[in-house]
Amino acid sequence: MAKTFKNFIGGQWVAPMTGEYYENRNPATWSELIGRFPSSGPKDVEQAVRSAIRSFALWKKTPAPARGDVLRRVGDVLTARKEEIARAMTREMGKVLAETRGDIQEGIDTAYYAASEGRRLFGHTVPSELRSKWAMSFRRPIGVAGIITPFNFPMAIPTWKIFPALLCGNSVVFKPSADVPHTGTLLVEVLLEAGLPPEVIQLVHGRGRAVGNAIVNHPKVPLISFTGSTETGAKLGEICGRMHKRLSLEMGGKNAMIVMDDADLELALDGVLWGAFGTTGQRCTATSRLLLHRKIHDRFLRMLVDRVERLRLGDGLLPTTDVGPMINEAARENTQHYVDIGLGEGAEVLTGGRKGRGARLAQGWFYQPTVLGGVKAGMRVEQEEIFGPVLSVVRIGSLDEAIRVNNGVKFGLSSSLYTRDVRAAFRAMEEIDAGITYINAPTIGAEAHLPFGGVKETGNGHREGGWEVYHFFSETKVIYVDYSGTLQRAQIDNYGE
Ligand code: UN1
C-alpha cells in the first residue's frame, strides 16, 4: 500500500481537516502510485496561518545571522540528501536525473546565498540635511508569507521564495503544486532537520482553488509570492490589490533564440536542443521560438531535425533517456491542441507532433519533441505559451526584424542571441524587451545569485533570486535621530529665510 502523507501545521505532521486525499502518480509510469496526499481546505489554511502568526513573534526576533545559520545547515542537509531527493523528484515529476540534481543544486546555491545575506541585510545611513541629526534605514520582517509554487522546479522555485522569506524573518505557509507534493514534503523535512523552529514553516497540500485561494484571501497573510500561469497571476493581482498585499508574480514566457548568419551553428544547435527540450519544454524560460536568419535557415533546420529525431524519450530515471514525460495528461493534451492549432494556421510539423509511441511509452504522459516550421510572426503558436516540447521556427531577414519579432509578444522573460558580431550582441542586450538576455547561450540556465524575472505580462516588476528578492520579503523602515536638543523643521529651518 502506498503511503498516506500529511500536512505540516503547528509544528506537527497532521491529517487534513477535510479528511480527503488525492493520489499522486509517476508521470512516466502512471500505474505507479507515489502516495496519497491531503486535499486540504480553508480550515487547514486557517490553522496554518494561526501557527505562522505565533512563530513569527519569535522568529522575527532571532538575529538575522542566526537565521542565516539555519539556512546554511539547510544547504548542508540538501547537499547530503541530493541524490535521494533527485530520484524522488524524477519519479514524481518526470524530468531526467541530471536535471533534478540541478534543480536541487539551485536550492543549495539559494540556501548558501541566503546564509550569507544574514550578515549583510543592509540598510543605509545617509547625511541628514539638518545639523546634529542622523538619518538611516533598516529592513524589518513583514509577517506571514504565502508561498505558492508550480510543478516544473519542485525544489528550486520553493527555495527561491521560502529561503529569503525566512532569512528576512518572516514565517511561511507553503502550498506546493498538487503535482509535486512529495518534493514539497521532502523540502519541509530538510528545513526541520536543519533546525528551523518547527512552527515557522507550514505545509498545506491541495488544489489551488481550495488552498491557494484561502491563503491569498486570508487577511493575516500580507505577503504572497506566486509562480504559475499568467491567468492565475491576474486573479491574484486583483485580490492582493483589493486587500493591499505585497505580491510577487512570476508567470509565462514565449522566449526566442535568435540565430544570425555569422553564428557558430554547432554551438547554437546544442543550445536550442537544451533550451527547447530540457524539462520537456516545461520551463517558463524554455526556448519556444527559434528565429533563424534566412541565410542559414534551411541548413540549420536540417541539422536540428536530425538531432531532434535522435533524442530518446523515456523514464527520467534511466541513463539512456534524454527527454522525460510531461507532468500530466492535461499538459500533454494542451500540447497536442497547440500543434493542431499550428497546423491549422499553416505551420508544418518537421518532426514530432504526436504522443510518444510504443509499449515502453504507453504507460506515461510522453509527447515527442516537436519542431514546427513555416511559422509566421503573429500566429498563435508564435505568440502563446505552450509549456511543452514544441519549438516554433520563424525565418527572419535581419537583426532589426529579429528584435521586432522577439518583442512582438505579450511576455518578456528570457531571450537569446547567437552571433559573433559584438555590435549585434550589444544591440540585443539593450533592445530586447526581457528580464534576461543570453549571448551565445540558450534561454534557460539562470543562476541563483542573480535577479530572475521578466517584463510585460511575465511579472509585476519584482525579481526573485540575487539581492533583489530580499527587498520583496522585507519592509524598509527609516529612522531619524535628532540630538540637537532643539526643534529643527525639515525643509524650513535649513533653507528658510
Ligand atoms: C522556471 O522555468 O520557472 O533559468 C524557472 C532556468 C532555471 C529556472 C527556470 N534556472 O531555466
Residues whose N, C-alpha, C, O or C-beta is under 5 A from the ligand:
A	BS01	UN1	R283 C284 T285 I444 G445 A446
